[in-house]
Amino acid sequence: MSPILLFSIVIIYFAVLLLVAWYTGRNSNNESFFIGNRNSNWMLVAFGMVGTSLSGVTFVSVPGGVATTAFSYFQVVLGYFLGYIVIAYVLLPLYYRLNLTSIYNYLNERFGKSSYRTGASFFILSRTLGATARLYLVVNILQEAIMNQFHVPFWITTLVILIMILLYTFEGGVKTIVYTDTLQTTCMLLGLVICVIYILHTMNMSMADSLVAMGHKGMTQIFFTNPDDRSFFLKQILGGAFITITMTGMDQEMMQKNISVKTLKGAQKNVMTLAFVMIGVILLFLFLGGLLYLYADQLHVDAVGDKIFPALALNHMPAFMSIIFIIALISALFPSADGAITALTSSFCIDILDIRQRGNLTEAQQKSTRQKVHLVFTFIFLLFVLLFKYINSASMIGVILIVASYTYGPLLGLFSFGILTRRRVKDGVVPLIAIAAPLVCLFLDTYQAKVLGDYKIGLELLVLNGLLMFMGLLLFSKPAEKKLF
């Protein structure tokens, strides 16, 4: 496949994004950037969030993992569904009642300034690591498929892509992202469906025939029943639920789109629509993974993991399929990066710099500060993508879930303690507890064979981390003197 043609497709795609950004970003202000003036259509937000939730990692790693973990990832997705219910009917009512721009303002209202800054800081760390890991995977594929042919270094490819993202989010922020994510989710899902249809047609198989063939290779098993195994279904479902509660419901990037919807009811419709759509979409990704391995066997291609989809689409399919793959891939790339940079900018400006509460700053000065922070986070993304290039893990979805277990645990403990109890916490010790809980989890994970025997810690590490945070807060708290939220 000609790299010049693929490169041209990327440029045309980006030009379309710029056009959408120009149209939606006109007359934008700080409220547009942070929460879309609370005027977003819930259907657009719900559909666009599918792309944000999936990302390039899902597009490549979920199908690639079928050979080693079969369809077990669907256990996690069932947990996602339970998590979305908690977000819709527990967290969203809280955020709307307090009329929050940053969801971490709840921690300020509930506990105090140290807790507030701790929550925001852990979000910034978590989202930076997660988003850059997702970004690295897709940039690396584009590098190998296109830019290596032009002898362009990896860091320049990454920088150019980040500049592209910066250009179309710089003015409109959330207001623009709601529309660009809708466009990109459409392209990604169309690419997924077309790839499935093409492989089935090429192998002359029906869906039923292909499922039988996958079953013979042991790729269709969903539920795993060994309690000691990392893939034990209760671990996966429980872990999936808490991953969604934390990585969506306690994540400023995801929730700023929800709270940009006019009403609580609309935001709840958005979340529950997303919950049902995700089940169908992930099932289709897993099915595609099985098809890819069947197709690879037929062609005697030995690529596995994150490499199998790019290897087949770019080297063993017609040119039009390569183009569809690239469009779908970059459609998965941009929603996971643009929203992250925007949310990190919002959180740092509001939660750390406190620009909206500083009465001495005009609207223009706030905007100038916001834009400088936006530029700084773009540079930070560049550094972290280069770090992941150095690490070069075979499966980035595993890396992301592990990172989330450590960094989102304190957020889980903080929000849970605030919602489930009425106790007052010694605000000054909260940062210390938030650091101690992940360190204890790291010790247990590192020495689990000696401490736990045959039991292998999986996604429940996030729950354990949150529980340790909760217990630490309980230890340094006292009964409330007056009624709280």
TIGUDO-185612 format. One line per 10 residues: number of its first residue (from 1); for each residue z, x, y of C-alpha. Coordinates in Angstrom, 3 decimals, decimal comma. Each point is the difference from the previous one (the first is absolute). Example, Ala and Ser with C-alpha at 12.3 -4.5 7.8 and 13.67 -1.06 7.14 Angstrom:
BEGIN
1 = 7,800 12,300 -4,500  -0,660 1,370 3,440 .
# end
This chain:
BEGIN
1 = 0,000 0,000 0,000  -1,017 1,463 3,362  3,062 1,103 2,021  -1,979 -0,597 3,205  -0,472 -3,665 -0,923  3,674 -0,404 -0,895  1,025 1,686 3,247  -2,272 -2,355 1,939  1,658 -3,000 -1,663  3,444 1,255 1,095 .
11 = -1,199 0,416 3,608  -1,570 -3,488 0,099  3,169 -1,520 -1,462  2,120 1,731 2,637  -2,333 -1,203 2,774  0,591 -3,596 -1,146  3,778 0,571 0,160  -0,322 1,367 3,528  -1,968 -3,083 1,045  2,687 -2,313 -1,407 .
21 = 2,707 2,109 1,680  -1,779 -0,143 3,360  -0,378 -3,778 -0,204  3,591 -0,718 -1,118  1,651 2,681 2,142  -1,209 -1,314 3,367  2,835 -0,858 2,407  2,565 1,329 -2,478  3,526 0,943 1,095  3,116 1,379 -1,679 .
31 = 0,789 -3,410 -1,542  -3,496 -0,059 -1,510  0,533 3,451 -1,477  3,467 -0,650 -1,428  -0,174 -3,616 -1,290  -3,439 -1,383 0,930  1,580 -2,240 2,698  1,414 -2,072 -2,905  -3,319 -1,788 -0,096  -1,534 1,133 -3,316 .
41 = -1,571 -2,489 -2,393  2,043 -0,065 -3,224  -3,083 -0,260 -2,226  -1,536 3,135 1,524  3,309 1,855 -0,306  0,419 -1,046 -3,653  -3,504 1,051 -0,977  0,152 3,264 1,950  3,354 0,892 -1,542  -1,608 0,004 -3,438 .
51 = -1,916 3,099 1,073  3,082 1,556 1,590  2,095 -0,634 -3,117  -2,603 1,383 -2,383  -1,369 3,125 1,757  -2,241 2,692 -1,423  2,700 0,947 -2,496  -0,215 -3,411 -1,663  -3,783 0,160 0,090  -0,084 3,295 -1,893 .
61 = 3,379 0,591 -1,693  0,638 -3,436 -1,540  -3,301 -0,026 -1,963  0,418 3,701 -0,768  3,466 -0,505 -1,497  -1,120 -2,550 -2,615  -0,760 2,710 -2,582  3,623 1,224 -0,056  2,073 -3,045 1,013  -2,331 -2,853 -1,112 .
71 = 0,549 -3,188 2,038  3,735 0,694 0,444  -0,411 0,160 3,784  -0,305 -3,783 -0,089  3,725 -0,106 -0,816  0,603 1,553 3,424  -2,313 -2,590 1,589  2,083 -2,831 -1,464  2,950 1,607 1,746  -2,045 0,124 3,215 .
81 = -0,323 -3,791 -0,164  3,785 -0,445 -0,176  0,368 2,399 2,919  -2,422 -1,995 2,142  2,100 -3,126 -0,557  3,078 1,830 1,355  -1,991 1,224 3,011  -1,352 -3,475 0,803  3,238 -1,938 -0,308  2,753 2,529 0,780 .
91 = -1,318 2,772 2,266  -2,624 -1,795 2,098  2,370 -2,781 1,156  2,413 2,715 1,114  -2,661 1,925 1,939  -1,329 -3,115 1,729  3,458 -1,292 0,873  0,801 3,285 1,754  -3,476 0,107 1,629  -0,458 3,647 -1,014 .
101 = -2,783 2,348 1,049  1,367 2,758 -2,222  1,723 -1,290 -3,124  2,523 2,855 0,237  1,504 -1,641 3,087  1,787 -2,188 -2,559  2,007 3,058 -1,070  0,975 0,593 3,632  1,172 -3,589 0,369  1,837 0,076 -3,325 .
111 = 1,536 3,484 -0,163  -0,686 2,108 3,084  -2,211 2,664 1,499  0,462 2,656 -2,739  -0,944 -2,449 -2,752  -2,973 -1,149 2,056  -1,281 3,535 0,511  0,668 0,851 -3,659  -2,073 -2,946 -1,213  -2,870 0,799 2,357 .
121 = 0,095 3,701 -0,919  -0,190 -0,736 -3,728  -2,922 -2,332 0,628  -1,795 2,713 1,983  0,585 2,524 -2,790  -0,948 -2,454 -2,760  -3,151 -1,324 1,607  -1,174 3,460 1,065  0,290 1,356 -3,544  -1,472 -3,092 -1,666 .
131 = -2,895 -0,488 2,406  -1,026 3,657 0,008  0,081 0,117 -3,808  -2,366 -2,995 -0,075  -2,185 1,520 2,683  -0,217 3,334 -1,826  -1,359 -1,591 -3,179  -2,942 -1,687 1,715  -0,765 2,898 2,348  -0,083 2,330 -2,993 .
141 = -2,561 -2,205 -1,740  -2,158 -0,134 3,136  0,332 3,772 0,304  -1,228 0,622 -3,534  -2,721 -2,657 0,136  -1,411 0,718 3,463  1,511 2,671 2,208  -0,003 2,871 -2,502  -3,797 -0,290 -0,022  0,036 0,828 3,737 .
151 = 2,590 2,792 -0,497  2,455 -1,818 2,282  3,657 1,029 -0,594  2,438 -2,626 -1,260  2,169 0,184 3,128  -2,951 -0,806 2,255  -0,931 -3,011 -2,150  3,573 -1,257 0,261  0,123 0,599 3,751  -3,258 -1,872 0,623 .
161 = 1,151 -3,009 -2,043  3,317 -0,094 1,862  -1,837 0,148 3,327  -2,120 -2,947 -1,171  3,158 -1,986 -0,777  1,551 1,020 3,311  -3,029 -1,173 1,973  -0,020 -3,565 -1,295  3,793 -0,536 0,062  0,830 1,783 3,258 .
171 = -0,211 -3,048 2,277  0,317 -3,177 -2,059  2,548 1,064 -2,630  1,076 -2,949 -2,158  -2,312 -2,383 1,860  -3,007 2,081 -1,119  1,315 0,860 -3,469  0,318 -3,670 -1,008  -3,795 -0,308 0,342  -1,070 3,429 -1,281 .
181 = 2,209 -0,396 -3,086  -1,662 -3,353 -0,753  -3,438 1,628 0,129  1,101 2,931 -2,127  1,771 -2,121 -2,619  -3,218 -2,026 -0,402  -2,033 3,166 -0,606  2,547 1,407 -2,446  0,257 -3,143 -2,119  -3,772 -0,490 -0,052 .
191 = -0,341 3,593 -1,200  2,530 -0,643 -2,762  -1,779 -3,129 -1,245  -3,462 1,609 0,142  1,210 3,040 -1,983  1,437 -2,257 -2,721  -3,208 -2,037 -0,238  -2,187 3,122 -0,068  1,900 1,684 -2,850  0,138 -3,179 -2,085 .
201 = -3,741 -0,497 0,497  -0,841 3,654 -0,762  2,029 0,004 -3,223  -1,359 -3,448 -0,907  3,515 -1,385 -0,494  1,777 -3,199 0,938  3,535 0,101 1,381  1,318 -1,151 -3,380  -1,927 2,708 -1,865  1,252 2,693 2,358 .
211 = 3,620 -1,145 -0,335  -0,303 0,222 -3,802  -1,427 3,529 0,305  2,816 0,991 2,383  2,533 -1,471 -2,410  -1,298 2,176 -2,839  0,686 3,031 2,213  3,501 -1,210 0,876  -0,769 -0,567 3,665  0,938 -3,684 0,369 .
221 = 3,738 0,138 -0,736  1,955 -1,473 2,897  3,621 -0,259 -1,120  1,980 2,965 -1,339  3,251 -0,820 -1,790  1,732 3,352 -0,580  3,005 0,013 2,411  0,038 3,819 0,132  -3,652 0,214 1,069  -0,987 0,311 3,673 .
231 = -2,425 -2,915 -0,547  2,636 -2,405 -1,393  -0,943 -3,399 1,415  3,361 -0,811 1,613  0,026 3,360 1,796  -3,553 -0,525 1,214  0,498 -3,602 1,161  3,321 0,764 1,703  -1,432 3,152 1,561  -3,101 -1,849 1,183 .
241 = 2,107 -2,710 1,661  2,096 2,485 1,930  -3,016 2,156 0,877  -1,579 -3,036 1,666  3,210 -1,024 1,749  0,369 3,505 1,455  -3,588 1,268 0,399  -1,154 -3,335 1,480  2,987 -2,027 1,170  1,934 2,936 1,491 .
251 = -3,060 1,895 1,185  -1,016 -0,273 3,652  -3,701 0,544 -0,779  -0,201 -2,974 -2,332  2,363 -2,283 1,857  -1,406 0,545 3,497  -3,131 -1,802 -1,205  2,068 -2,869 -1,376  2,102 -0,416 3,126  -3,193 0,025 2,062 .
261 = -0,703 -3,484 -1,440  0,889 -2,872 2,348  2,544 -1,782 -2,205  2,388 0,737 -2,854  -1,776 -2,569 -2,179  -3,323 1,755 0,571  1,523 3,381 -0,857  1,478 -1,432 -3,214  -3,409 -1,417 -0,963  -1,418 3,453 0,619 .
271 = 2,471 1,743 -2,324  -0,267 -2,508 -2,853  -3,809 -0,026 0,213  0,104 3,784 -0,256  2,312 -0,261 -3,029  -2,424 -2,172 -1,985  -3,106 1,945 1,050  1,587 3,313 -1,013  0,520 -1,199 -3,573  -3,687 -0,798 -0,435 .
281 = -1,240 3,111 1,783  2,199 2,442 -1,965  -1,032 -1,635 -3,274  -3,612 0,601 1,005  0,757 3,650 0,834  1,619 0,491 -3,420  -2,975 -1,659 -1,679  -2,311 2,320 1,948  2,044 2,962 -1,227  -0,573 -0,990 -3,606 .
291 = -3,719 -0,455 0,690  -0,228 3,440 1,606  1,415 1,681 -3,109  -2,289 -1,982 -2,304  -2,967 0,984 2,172  1,145 3,638 0,108  0,209 0,090 -3,811  -3,523 -1,363 -0,231  -1,285 2,717 2,378  2,244 2,750 -1,481 .
301 = 1,703 0,607 3,362  3,432 1,563 -0,388  1,448 -0,677 3,495  3,435 -1,678 0,025  2,600 -1,267 2,442  -0,896 -0,116 3,697  -3,305 1,794 -0,677  -1,650 -2,445 -2,411  -1,110 -2,682 2,488  -1,538 2,458 2,526 .
311 = -1,624 2,034 -2,798  -1,745 -3,024 -1,503  -0,902 -1,750 3,275  -1,437 3,082 1,694  -1,598 1,814 -2,933  -0,814 -2,528 -2,721  -1,000 -3,173 1,875  -3,062 -0,879 2,130  -0,068 0,881 3,710  0,828 -3,551 1,124 .
321 = 3,184 0,075 -2,102  1,012 3,332 1,514  -0,411 -1,517 3,454  2,050 -3,051 -0,974  2,727 2,277 -1,378  0,157 2,076 3,206  0,119 -3,108 2,209  2,739 -1,537 -2,152  1,911 3,280 -0,063  0,045 0,510 3,764 .
331 = 0,818 -3,708 0,369  3,081 0,751 -2,080  0,717 3,154 2,022  0,082 -1,309 3,555  2,422 -2,998 -0,389  2,679 2,212 -1,576  -0,298 2,647 2,734  -0,721 -1,963 3,173  2,922 -2,380 -0,455  2,340 2,864 -0,891 .
341 = -0,776 2,048 3,114  0,310 -3,111 2,180  3,302 -1,044 -1,586  1,456 3,496 0,214  -0,969 0,146 3,658  1,609 -3,399 0,594  3,192 0,894 -1,851  0,438 3,377 1,696  -0,624 -1,442 3,468  2,248 -3,030 -0,452 .
351 = 2,689 1,247 -2,401  0,346 3,672 0,882  -1,223 0,321 3,612  1,136 -3,537 0,887  -2,783 -0,343 2,591  0,250 -3,781 0,263  3,680 0,060 0,957  -0,334 2,725 2,609  -0,326 -1,949 3,227  -1,303 2,994 1,934 .
361 = -3,305 0,051 -1,904  -2,946 -2,051 1,234  -2,539 -1,590 -2,353  -2,407 2,849 0,762  2,647 2,648 -0,741  0,885 -1,712 -3,288  -3,670 -0,010 -0,925  -0,355 3,685 0,836  3,020 0,864 -2,157  -1,324 -2,152 -2,833 .
371 = -3,378 1,741 0,066  1,586 3,459 -0,076  2,111 -0,990 -3,010  -3,144 -1,402 -1,650  -1,685 3,399 0,392  3,020 1,846 -1,379  0,120 -2,158 -3,142  -3,710 0,572 -0,537  0,687 3,743 -0,008  2,964 -0,471 -2,374 .
381 = -2,279 -1,906 -2,376  -2,402 2,940 0,015  2,792 2,397 -0,988  1,295 -2,196 -2,825  -3,467 -0,643 -1,459  -0,489 3,773 -0,146  3,382 0,274 -1,756  -1,089 -2,531 -2,653  -3,235 1,951 -0,409  2,163 2,996 -0,878 .
391 = 2,063 -2,067 -2,490  -3,157 -1,603 -1,486  1,659 -2,458 -2,413  -2,143 -1,552 -2,738  1,300 -3,509 0,759  0,987 -0,796 3,577  1,338 -3,470 -0,813  2,770 1,659 -2,030  0,810 2,295 2,924  0,190 -2,941 2,423 .
401 = 2,323 -2,045 -2,226  2,318 2,983 -0,514  0,126 0,723 3,742  0,721 -3,683 0,693  2,941 0,015 -2,408  1,724 2,678 2,062  -0,922 -0,941 3,563  0,141 -3,812 -0,125  3,306 -0,158 -1,906  2,182 0,383 3,122 .
411 = -1,980 -2,766 1,724  0,563 -2,265 -3,005  3,745 0,689 0,112  0,256 -0,517 3,772  -1,857 -3,305 0,148  1,661 -1,329 -3,168  3,470 0,801 1,300  -0,767 -1,632 3,328  -1,373 -3,185 -1,550  2,363 -0,403 -2,979 .
421 = 3,314 0,883 1,657  1,806 -0,666 3,275  1,816 3,316 0,097  -0,106 2,431 2,915  -1,048 3,570 -0,760  1,147 3,225 1,662  -3,310 0,533 1,717  0,375 3,766 0,422  0,175 0,725 -3,748  -3,149 -1,987 -0,887 .
431 = -2,404 2,979 0,408  2,177 2,097 -2,352  0,049 -2,721 -2,674  -3,781 -0,400 0,367  -0,482 3,690 -0,750  2,602 0,140 -2,802  -1,440 -2,912 -2,049  -3,476 1,559 -0,563  1,607 3,385 -0,775  2,099 -1,581 -2,780 .
441 = -3,167 -1,662 -1,339  -1,816 3,332 0,092  2,788 1,577 -2,057  -0,110 -2,808 -2,593  -3,804 0,100 -0,188  -0,060 3,794 -0,371  2,685 0,155 -2,694  -0,522 -3,388 -1,624  -0,511 1,478 -3,474  3,490 1,541 0,124 .
451 = 1,671 -2,923 1,743  -1,800 -2,986 -1,551  -1,291 1,293 -3,339  -3,179 -1,746 -1,167  0,021 -2,488 2,875  -2,794 0,752 2,497  0,379 -1,137 3,610  -3,058 -1,827 1,325  -0,514 -2,234 3,013  3,639 -1,112 -0,184 .
461 = 0,812 3,226 1,849  -0,707 -1,935 3,216  2,539 -2,679 -0,983  2,586 2,661 -0,879  -0,591 1,719 3,334  0,475 -3,285 1,864  3,131 -0,785 -2,016  1,533 3,388 0,829  -0,733 -0,639 3,682  1,557 -3,476 -0,282 .
471 = 3,157 1,380 -1,666  0,304 2,728 2,630  -0,213 -2,587 2,781  2,590 -2,136 -1,796  2,359 2,976 -0,214  -0,200 0,623 3,756  0,215 -3,606 1,167  2,534 -2,658 0,884  -0,029 -3,806 0,170  -1,817 -1,488 2,986 .
481 = 2,069 -1,358 2,852  -2,528 -2,684 0,874  -2,883 -1,835 -1,612  -3,200 2,032 -0,348  -3,564 -0,859 -0,885 .
# end
